[in-house]
Amino acid sequence: MIDAFVAGTVLLPDGAVAPGVILVDDGTIVAAGPQAAVVIPTGARLRDFGDTILGPGMIDIHVHGGAGHDFMSADAAGIAAVTRHLARHGVTGFLATTVSAPWGATRSAVERLSRAGLRLHLEGPFLSPARRGVHPVEDLLPPTLERLDQLWQASSGRVALITVAPELAGAPEFIAAASARGVAVSMGHSDADWRAAAAGYAAGARSVTHTFNAMPPLDHRAPGLLGFALSQRELFAEIIADGIHVAPEMVDLFLRAKGRDRAVLVSDGISATSCGDGRFCLGSIEVEVAHGACRAGGRLAGSVLTLDQAVRNVMRFAHWPLEDALRLASANPARLLRNSTKGRLTPSGDADCVVLTSEGDIVAAFIAGRQVD
């Protein structure tokens, strides 16, 4: 049966239409446009969302867990709980993100998460000891082609993104080999100078991990990875727009530099998200959450940000309209991952969508056309 999703405004790749409609058949969008131009077939099931906004579902490419569960240890029930939690906040696709751990534990987590059908972001162990954040220094390793192959085999090819410090020995060769397999590489947890960042980019790196965090601050005589991230027009860049990891004024500056086509909102959310203050885990790392900030040993350790709140924060911090702010959490991460079926409401695309108020609050979320409770 064809479903007709009707809303006061529908956010399409070429702009908003009001009122708009998308037709969904077996989880795929078959038509999208102004309601006056799209013929709703006789017998179609009508889903009328009134004076709301229908947009593409969000994609969180950097999330460690939520609702009390951490991807490094979550069983099937835990993974399902995180998936529901994310969907309630408008996230219809995500990369289960690891944290540095002993090599055997990393491979085991990769195998388990891949068997569960998830695609992965490996944040570690190929990070700089100088900019490791809370990643255990004893678990950091040099990037080698052998380790890449082991992770690729363990994941059955489901590794989608790897964070690498480009200044490490062997990093350019690792980045080139990962890119050749279709893996997106992001430069992060790095002490790289401009030359090392440029070498990583030339080898195939496509993004920068949580810009400003776990990298040297901007220096007008030594711009480093941060200066490189802000200045390269074609380079994607993540940002944790919670007002804690990056001040609101700097979020605004970042968005002015990267624009609506290359900025990517991420949550870096950990198991504590939506659980209140207390003690939680990020992998094997004990994290204290207080007043919305997550810390381990005095250092920030992920966040309790949700991606819908990040969108609303962009609207507030930078005075961007919802349509542009949502793009940073939907179309842009899909383009970074070279996924042409997600992140946009377009014929032949997956029917992953969200219904929002004009303020960016989530009313409903759909994955492959099915509403998530």
N, C-alpha and C positions, 0 to 999 in steps of 0.2 A: 504494500500500500504506500502511496506517495503521501508524504506529510508536507503541508504548507505552513511555514513559519512566517507570520505576519507581525510587523512591529511598526511603531510610529516612525522610527528611523532605522535603516539598515546600513551598516558600514561596509561598503564594498571597496575593492582595491582602487577604483578610480574616483572614490568620493562617496559621501553619504547620500542616500536617496530617502525621501520621505513622502508618503509612507512606502515601505518596501516589503519584499517577500523573497524567500528562498524556498525552492522545492527540493525535497530530500527523498531519495529512493534507495533503500537498502544501505543506509549509512553514507551515501555520497550525494553531494549537491548536484542537481541536474539543471537548475535554472536559478538565476538571481537577478533582481532588478527592481525598478519601480513597480508598485502594485498595478498601476494602469497598463504596464507593458508585459506583465507575466500572466499567462493564462493558467489559472488553477484548474487542474483536471477535475471532471465530475467524479465524485467518490473519494477525492483526496480528504485526508484528515486535517482539519484546520486547527492550527495552534495560534491563536490570536493573543498577542502580548500587550495589546493596547498601546498606550502612549509611552512606550519604553524604547530602549536602544538595543538592537541585535548586532552583535559584533563577533569577530573570530575569537575562538577560545585562546587562552593564554598558554604559553609554553615556558616552563621554568627549567632552564638548562643547568642550574646550579642550586641544588636542594639536597640536603643530607637526610631529611626525614621530617617528622611532624607528628602531632597528636600522640606524643609519648613514644614514638618508634624511630629507631635509627637504622638507615639502610645497611650499615655494616653488620648488623645482627638480626634484622627483622625477618621473621618467618612469613609464611603466606598470609596469615591473618594480619600481621603487622603491615605488610606491603599493601594489603587491601585497605587498611585503616588510613594509611598515608594517602593513598589514591583518592579516597573519599574526602579526606580533609582538604587536599589540594583542589579538588573539583568544587567544593563549597566556596572556594575563593577564586573560582573562575579559571583554574588551571586544568586544561583538558589534555595536556601532554607535558612530559617532564623527562629529564635525565636523572636517574638515580646516581647521586654523587658520592664517591668514596672519599675517605680521608687516609692519610699515610698510616700504615700499620706494618707489622712484620710481613715479609714477602709472602709467606705461606698463607697468612690471614687475608692479605689482599687478593691473592689468586682464588681463595675459597669464596670470598665475598663476590668476586666477579662471576665465578661459576654459578653461584646460587641465584644471584640477581638476574643473570642472563637466562637461566632455566625458567625463571618466573616470567620471562617475556619482556623484561625491561631493557631499555637502552641506557648506556652508561656515560657518565662524565668521571674520569679518573683525575681527582685533584690530589696528586701525589702518587708515587713517592719521588718524582723527578723534579724536586724543588731545591732552591738555594738554602743552605743552612743559615745564611745571613738574613734571609727574609722568610723564614719558615712559619712565622706566626705561632700557632699552637701545635703544628705538626711535630711529632716527636723526632728529634734530630737523629736518633739511632735508627729510625726507619727510612730515612732518606737514601736514595740510591742514584747513581749516574744513569742517564738514559742510554740504553744500548739496544741494538737491533734484536739481540736475543731476547731481552726482556719484553720488547714490543711484541715479538712473535708469541711469547708465552701468554701474554695478556690477551692477544687477539684470539689465540686458540681456546683459552679458557672461557672467553666470552662468546664463542661461536660467531665472531664477527659483529657483536652488538655494542662494541665500544664506539661511541659517536663523537666524543670530545675528550681531549687530554690536555691538562695544564702542564706546561714545561717551562722551566727557567732557561731561556735561550743561551745564557752565558756558560752553562755547564759543558764540560768536555763531551763531545759526541752529540750535542743537541741539534745542530743543523742537519746531520745525517738522520737522526731519529725523526725530526720534524718532516723531512722530505719523505721518509719511508712511511710514516703514519699517514701523511697526506695522500700518498699514492694508493693507500688502501681505502680512501674515502673518509678517513677520520679528520675531523676539524681539530686543529691544534691552537690552543690559547696560551699566550705568554703570561706568566704570573708567578707569584712567590719568588721574585727575581730581584737580583741586585745589578741587572744588566745596565751597561752604558748604552749610548745611542748606537754605537757600532754593533754591539752584540744583538740589540733589538732589531736593527736593520738586517742583520744576517739571519735571524730567526724568521723575519717576515719574508725575506728573499727565498728561504728554504720552503715556505709554504704556510707559515702560521697565519691564521685568519682573524684572530681576536686577542684581547687582553682580558685577563681574569680580574674581577673586582677592582677596577681602576681606582687608584690612589692608595689602596690597601695592600700591604705586603710588597711594597716597592719603595725606592727612595723618593723623598719629596722633590718637588720641582725645583731645580736650580737653574738660574738663568745662564750659567756658564757650563753646566753639565746636565743637560736636559734628561738624559737617561730614558728608561722605558716609559715613564709617565709623559715626558715631552713627546716621545715618539708616538704614543697612543693618541694624544690629543691632536697631533699635527697631520697624521696620515689619513687622507680622505677615504680610502678604501678599506681601512682596518676597522673591524667591529670592536666594540669595547663594552664590557659589562660594567654595571654600577649597582651598588646596594643603596637604594634611595630611601633609607630609613631615618635620615637626619642624625644618626649616631655614627655610623661608619664614615659618612661624608656629610659635612655641614650643608644645610639647605642652599646656602649661597654658592657653594662649590658644585652642588648638583646642577644648579642653573648654569654655571660657567661651563661645566662638562657638556651639557646639552647644547649650548651655543656652539661648542667646538665640534661635536660629533654629528649634530643634526638629527633629523627624523629618520634617516636611513641607516645609520650605523650604531647608534646607541642601543644597548640591550639591557633591559631591566632583569635583575635576578634577585632572588630572596636570600640565598645562602642560608636558608632556614634549617634549623636543627630539630632534634626530637622535641625540644621544649615548646615549639610553636603551638600556640593556642592552649597551653597548659598552665600559664601563670608563672609566678616566680618560684624558685626552688633550685634543686640540684638535678642535673640531667647529664646525659652522655653524648659526646660527639666521637663516635668510634670508641676507643678506650680512654678518651680524655674526659675527665670530670669537669663539668661546666656549671658555674653559678649564674643564675639568671635573676636579675634585680632591676626593676624599673625599666624593663624593655631591653636591657643590655645583657649580652652573654659574655662571660669572661672566664678565662682559665689562667691562673698565675698572673693576673693583672692584665692579660692581653685579651682583646676581642676574639671571640671564638664562635663564628657564625652569628646568626641572628634569629629573632622570632618574627621577622617581617613576613607578611604574606604579599603575593604579587599584586592582588587587587589594591592593597594599601599602597604599594609602590606606585601604581598608576595614579591613585588619588594624590599621593605626595608630589608627583611630577606636575599635576594640575595646580597644586598649591604652591610648590617651591618656584616653579618656572612660569606659571600662568599659561600652561599649554591647554588646548582644548582636549576633551576626552578622546576624540578620534586620533589625534597625534600621540597622546600618551599611551593609548592602548596598543598602537603600532609597535612601540618599543618592547612590548611583552608578547607580541603575537607574530606579526610578519617578519620582524627583524631576526628573532632567534630562529625562525624557520629558514630564512635566507642564509643565515650563518651556517646552518646544518645542511644546506642545499636540499631542503625538503619542500618539494613543490606542491604537496597535497595538503599542507597544514599552514595555519597562520593567516589565511585569507578566505573570505567567503566568495568562492568562484566555482563555476561549473567544472565538474570532474574532481573537485577537492573534497576532502573528508568533511563530513557534517559535524565538525567540532565547533561549537559556538556558545556564546554567553549572552544572557539577557541582563541589561544593566539599567540603572536609573541614570539621569543626566549628571548626577554627582559621582558616578562610578561605582555605586554599590551593586553587588551581585544579586539578581533576582532568581536566576536559574542557570544551570550549565548542562550542556548536552555533549556527549561523546558518541560519535558515529550516529547522530540523530536521536540517541536515547538519553532521556533526562537522568541525571545523577542525583540521587536522593541526598 
